[in-house]
């Protein structure tokens, strides 16, 4: 087993993720929990940990004895909880239909303080450049194919996780990463934009669909003009179609694994993504649906701007972008013409 896989990833940035999920920040103890999970729920002992990734949840690429690669993801119970059953149902449905969905290998199961899912490891394709119009069209078409196939489950999808706009009485949802404080002083101007956008989303236009709300290049793999792998399945939600597309139009270019990349789409690129989706569905959005997409886009940008403001204020990343570049700048530009 490669030494220090978990330890090295934990050293990349400060986070409370391991404490939230595992009740410990000891890499050896965490490895022991994964080892026990593989034996109990996958029926095979752990052979090696191939990789460890941290984000909304903790993602482990593992190899078990006499088996292929498997991905074990440990989710925060406060974000997803028992609704993972609905996510796995959608994932299995799409995999059965032949979409590039990793086949679930076991039902969701408690692991320490979190909930774990297990799926086959898909290792094909590459992370595309979302700023390339050809890749952008591929992503938009792939998202429509996802929605088109998954929406057959809509009548049974009430158990899916809530989407970004479902914060209840609170303006903001639970942050997707525990490091963010969305109420820090100095971001009140962001709150005003978000509140206005959320009011416009109280009566959204468009049909209810099952879709993926974090449809970006880092969570996908492409090859020969097709999406060939889809990851981050806890981002499956029940939402109004134009809201889902508007939200995804703000982040489809992001690949946070590439420190030299440009994660932010321009306002024109976001509009083009929505247009590419309309072409894929063969039907343009109505005026009301366009207004819903616009409000969703604005709220999603405001959420990202609040996360960025948190990082800058708390000094989590000393090299964090300034207010004249990044999500805050894009929010100001988009709000000015909305």
C-alpha positions in Angstrom: 0.0 0.0 0.0 1.3 3.4 -0.9 2.4 5.1 2.3 0.8 8.3 3.4 -2.0 8.6 0.9 -4.5 9.8 3.5 -2.0 11.9 5.4 -0.7 13.8 2.3 -4.2 14.8 1.2 -5.1 16.0 4.7 -2.1 18.3 4.7 -3.3 20.1 1.5 -5.7 22.4 3.3 -7.2 22.8 6.8 -10.6 21.2 7.2 -12.9 19.7 9.8 -14.0 17.0 7.4 -12.3 14.1 9.0 -13.5 15.0 12.5 -17.0 15.4 11.2 -17.0 12.1 9.3 -14.7 9.8 11.3 -14.5 11.5 14.8 -10.7 11.5 14.4 -7.9 13.2 12.4 -5.6 10.2 12.8 -4.9 8.8 9.2 -4.1 5.4 10.6 -7.4 5.2 12.4 -9.3 6.4 9.3 -7.5 3.7 7.2 -8.7 1.1 9.8 -12.3 2.3 9.4 -12.1 1.9 5.6 -10.5 -1.5 6.0 -13.3 -2.7 8.3 -15.9 -1.3 5.9 -14.5 -3.2 3.0 -14.5 -6.5 4.9 -18.0 -6.0 6.3 -19.9 -4.4 3.4 -18.0 -5.4 0.3 -17.1 -8.9 1.5 -13.4 -8.6 0.7 -10.4 -7.4 2.6 -8.7 -4.2 1.6 -5.6 -4.7 -0.4 -4.5 -1.1 -1.0 -5.7 2.5 -1.0 -5.2 3.9 -4.5 -6.2 7.6 -3.7 -7.9 9.8 -1.3 -9.8 13.0 -2.2 -11.5 15.5 0.1 -14.3 17.8 -0.7 -18.0 17.7 0.3 -17.2 14.1 1.5 -14.2 11.8 1.7 -13.5 9.7 -1.4 -11.3 6.7 -1.3 -10.2 4.7 -4.3 -9.4 1.2 -3.1 -8.5 -2.2 -4.4 -9.8 -5.2 -2.6 -8.4 -8.8 -2.6 -9.3 -10.6 -5.9 -11.2 -7.6 -7.2 -11.2 -4.5 -9.4 -11.0 -0.9 -8.2 -13.8 0.4 -6.0 -14.7 3.9 -4.9 -15.9 4.3 -1.3 -17.3 7.7 -0.5 -18.1 8.8 3.0 -20.8 11.4 3.2 -21.8 14.0 5.8 -25.1 12.8 7.4 -26.2 16.4 7.9 -26.0 17.1 4.2 -27.3 13.9 2.6 -28.3 11.5 5.3 -30.8 8.7 4.5 -31.6 10.4 1.2 -28.6 8.5 -0.2 -31.1 5.7 -0.9 -32.7 7.8 -3.5 -29.4 8.8 -5.0 -28.3 5.1 -5.3 -31.6 4.3 -7.0 -31.1 6.9 -9.7 -27.4 5.9 -10.1 -28.3 2.2 -10.5 -31.2 3.1 -12.9 -28.8 5.1 -15.2 -26.1 2.5 -15.1 -28.6 -0.2 -16.1 -29.6 2.0 -19.1 -26.0 2.2 -20.2 -25.2 5.8 -19.2 -21.7 6.3 -17.8 -22.7 5.9 -14.2 -20.5 3.8 -11.9 -22.6 0.8 -10.8 -23.4 0.8 -7.0 -21.9 -2.2 -5.2 -23.6 -2.0 -1.8 -26.4 -0.1 -0.1 -25.5 3.0 1.8 -24.2 2.0 5.2 -23.0 3.9 8.4 -19.3 4.4 8.7 -18.1 6.1 11.9 -20.1 9.4 12.0 -20.9 9.4 8.2 -22.6 7.3 5.7 -20.7 5.4 3.0 -21.6 4.4 -0.5 -19.5 2.0 -2.7 -19.4 1.9 -6.5 -17.2 0.5 -9.3 -14.2 2.6 -10.2 -14.5 4.0 -13.7 -11.1 5.0 -15.2 -11.6 6.3 -18.7 -11.7 9.5 -20.6 -10.1 12.8 -19.4 -11.1 16.0 -17.7 -12.0 18.4 -20.5 -11.4 22.1 -20.9 -14.8 23.7 -20.2 -13.8 26.8 -22.0 -13.5 24.9 -25.2 -16.9 25.3 -27.0 -16.8 21.7 -28.2 -16.3 20.4 -24.6 -19.0 22.8 -23.4 -21.5 21.5 -25.9 -20.5 17.9 -24.9 -21.2 18.7 -21.3 -24.5 20.3 -22.0 -25.7 17.4 -24.2 -24.5 14.9 -21.6 -26.5 16.7 -18.9 -29.6 16.6 -21.0 -29.1 12.9 -21.6 -28.8 12.5 -17.8 -32.0 14.4 -17.2 -33.9 12.7 -20.0 -33.0 9.3 -18.6 -33.3 10.0 -14.9 -36.5 12.0 -15.0 -38.6 8.8 -15.4 -37.9 8.4 -11.7 -39.3 11.8 -10.8 -42.6 10.5 -9.2 -40.4 8.4 -6.8 -37.7 11.0 -6.3 -39.0 12.8 -3.2 -36.2 11.2 -1.1 -33.5 12.9 -3.1 -31.3 15.5 -1.4 -32.4 19.1 -1.5 -30.8 21.3 -4.1 -28.8 24.5 -3.5 -31.9 26.7 -3.1 -33.6 24.5 -0.5 -32.3 26.3 2.6 -35.7 26.5 4.2 -36.2 29.7 6.2 -32.5 30.4 6.1 -31.0 32.3 3.1 -28.1 29.8 2.8 -28.1 26.0 2.9 -25.6 24.1 5.1 -22.2 24.9 3.5 -21.0 22.0 1.3 -17.6 22.3 3.1 -17.3 22.7 6.8 -14.6 25.3 6.4 -17.0 28.0 5.1 -18.7 30.6 7.3 -21.5 32.1 5.1 -22.4 34.8 7.6 -19.1 36.7 8.0 -19.2 40.5 8.0 -18.4 42.2 4.8 -20.6 39.9 2.6 -23.9 41.6 3.2 -24.0 42.9 -0.3 -23.9 39.3 -1.5 -26.8 38.4 0.8 -28.9 41.1 -0.8 -28.4 39.7 -4.2 -29.0 36.2 -3.1 -32.2 37.1 -1.2 -33.6 38.8 -4.3 -32.8 35.8 -6.5 -34.3 33.4 -4.0 -37.5 35.4 -4.0 -37.7 35.0 -7.7 -37.3 31.2 -7.3 -40.3 30.8 -5.0 -42.5 30.1 -8.0 -40.1 28.6 -10.5 -41.1 27.8 -14.1 -40.3 24.6 -15.9 -40.9 20.9 -15.3 -39.5 19.0 -12.3 -36.6 16.8 -13.3 -34.0 14.6 -11.7 -30.5 16.0 -12.4 -27.0 16.6 -11.3 -26.3 20.0 -9.6 -22.5 19.9 -9.8 -22.1 19.1 -13.4 -18.5 20.4 -14.0 -15.5 19.1 -15.8 -13.8 17.9 -12.6 -16.8 15.6 -11.9 -16.9 14.2 -15.5 -14.7 12.5 -18.0 -15.0 13.1 -21.7 -13.8 11.2 -24.8 -14.5 11.6 -28.5 -17.3 14.1 -27.9 -19.1 12.1 -25.3 -19.3 12.1 -21.5 -17.9 8.7 -20.6 -17.8 8.9 -16.7 -20.0 10.7 -14.2 -18.9 11.2 -10.6 -20.1 13.0 -7.4 -23.4 11.3 -7.2 -24.5 12.9 -4.0 -25.1 15.9 -6.3 -28.2 14.2 -7.7 -31.3 16.3 -6.9 -34.9 16.9 -7.8 -35.3 20.4 -9.2 -37.0 22.5 -11.8 -35.2 22.0 -15.1 -34.3 25.7 -15.9 -33.1 26.2 -12.3 -30.8 23.2 -12.6 -29.4 24.4 -15.8 -28.9 28.0 -14.6 -27.1 26.7 -11.5 -24.8 24.5 -13.6 -24.1 27.3 -16.0 -22.1 29.1 -13.3 -19.6 26.3 -12.6 -19.3 23.8 -15.5 -15.7 25.0 -16.2 -14.4 24.4 -12.7 -11.6 21.9 -12.0 -10.2 22.6 -8.6 -7.6 19.8 -9.0 -5.8 22.0 -11.5 -4.1 24.9 -9.7 -3.2 26.5 -13.1 -6.7 26.2 -14.5 -9.3 28.9 -15.0 -12.4 27.7 -13.0 -14.6 30.7 -13.7 -16.9 30.8 -16.8 -17.4 34.2 -18.4 -21.0 35.6 -18.5 -21.1 34.8 -22.2 -19.9 31.2 -21.6 -22.6 30.7 -19.0 -25.2 31.9 -21.5 -23.8 29.6 -24.2 -24.0 26.6 -21.9 -27.7 27.2 -21.4 -28.1 27.6 -25.1 -26.2 24.4 -25.8 -28.6 22.6 -23.4 -31.6 24.0 -25.2 -30.3 22.7 -28.5 -29.7 19.3 -26.9 -33.3 19.1 -25.6 -34.6 20.3 -28.9 -36.8 23.0 -27.4 -35.9 26.5 -26.2 -36.8 27.7 -22.7 -39.9 29.9 -22.4 -39.5 33.4 -21.1 -40.6 32.3 -17.6 -38.1 29.4 -17.7 -35.3 31.8 -18.8 -36.2 34.0 -15.8 -35.9 31.0 -13.5 -32.6 30.0 -15.0 -31.3 33.5 -14.6 -32.4 33.7 -10.9 -30.8 30.3 -10.2 -27.6 31.4 -11.9 -27.5 34.5 -9.8 -28.1 32.6 -6.5 -25.5 30.0 -7.4 -22.9 32.7 -8.0 -23.9 34.4 -4.8 -23.3 31.2 -2.9 -19.9 30.7 -4.5 -19.1 34.4 -3.7 -20.0 33.9 -0.1 -17.7 30.8 0.1 -14.9 32.8 -1.5 -15.5 35.7 0.9 -15.2 33.2 3.8 -11.9 31.9 2.5 -10.5 35.4 2.0 -11.7 36.7 5.4 -10.5 33.7 7.4 -7.2 33.4 5.4 -7.8 29.7 4.7 -6.0 30.2 1.4 -3.5 33.1 1.6 -3.4 33.2 -2.2 -7.2 33.5 -2.5 -8.5 35.7 -5.2 -9.3 39.3 -4.6 -12.7 40.9 -5.0 -11.8 42.1 -8.5 -11.4 38.5 -9.8 -13.2 35.3 -9.1 -16.8 34.6 -8.0 -17.4 38.0 -6.4 -16.3 39.8 -9.6 -18.5 37.5 -11.8 -21.4 38.0 -9.4 -21.2 41.8 -9.7 -20.9 41.6 -13.5 -23.9 39.2 -13.8 -26.1 41.1 -11.3 -25.4 44.4 -13.2 -27.1 43.0 -16.4 -29.7 40.8 -14.8 
